[in-house]
Amino acid sequence: MKIGNPLDKAVGGVSQRTEGGSKTGKTSASGGVSESAKVTLSNAAAGLISAADGSFDADKVSSVKNAIDGGTYQVNPEVIADKLISNAKELLQGKQG
């Protein structure tokens, strides 16, 4: 199953995608885009969208699925806890700095 990029679909009017990560919507009576219809994505959001090219490692997905189905998939709670703590620290440092 392939899920498309939500920015490729028009919502309520004309859809345009530009290099700066902007998407515009409804057109005005003069044919241009009204100021209230302009949306600008942050650099982080634009980066996430450009990184999501729809590709994935099908072999890895298959091996994980088989391990789950076979009951042999191992979860390492220490690694999960360490990554959660690391992510929380990053978020807190971003808000303080």
N, C-alpha and C positions, 0 to 999 in steps of 0.2 A: 504494500500500500504506500503510495507516495502522497505526501501532503505538500501542497503548493505554498508559495510565498504569499502571505496575506497582502503584501504591498502591491502585488501584481493585479489584484482585483480592484475594480472601480467601486467606490462607495458613494452613492449620491451624486454622481456626475462624472466629469472627466478625471482620469487618473494619469498622473505623470510622475516619472521617477527620474531624479537628477543625480549628478555626481555628488552633490553636497548632502545627500541623504534626505532630501526634502520630498514631500508628497503633497500635491495640491488636489483640491476637490472641486466643488461647485463653481461654475462659471457665472460671471455677472452678465447683465443685459448687454454690455458692450462687447462681450465675447472674451474678455480677460478673466483672470481669476480674482475674486474679491479677497480683500485682506482678511476677512473673518474665516475664509476657507483654507488658508495656508497653514500647514503643519510643518514644523522643523524638528527633526529628530536630534537627540543629543549624540555626541560622538560615540558614546558607549552603545547606544541603541543601534546606530548605523553600523558599528563594528560587529555587533551580534548578528544583524541581518546579513551582512556581507559574508560572515563566517559560516552561516547556515546555508550551505550550498546543496543540501539534500542528499549528500553522499554519506555512506557509512560503511563500516567493515562488516559485510554480510557473513563472513566466516566466523568472526568473533561473536556476532549476535547468535548465529547457529550453535556455536559451541556452548555459550552460556545457556541458551534454551535447552539444549540436550542435557547439560549438567543439572539444571533445575528439574527437568522432567525425570531424570534418573535419580534424583535425590542426592547427588554428589556435590552440589554447589556449596562452596565454603564461604561464609561471611566472616570477615575479620573485624570484630567490634572495636578493637584498639585503633585500627587505621581509620575507621569511620569517626570515632570520637576525636582523634587527632585532627582530622580535616575539618570537623565541625568547629572545634576550638580555634583553629587557624583562621577559618572564614569569619568567625565572630570577632577575632582580634582585628582583622583587616577592616571590617565594617566599623568597629569602634574607633580605630585610628583615623579612618576617613572622616568621621563626624567630628573628631577633636581637632584635626589639622586642617 
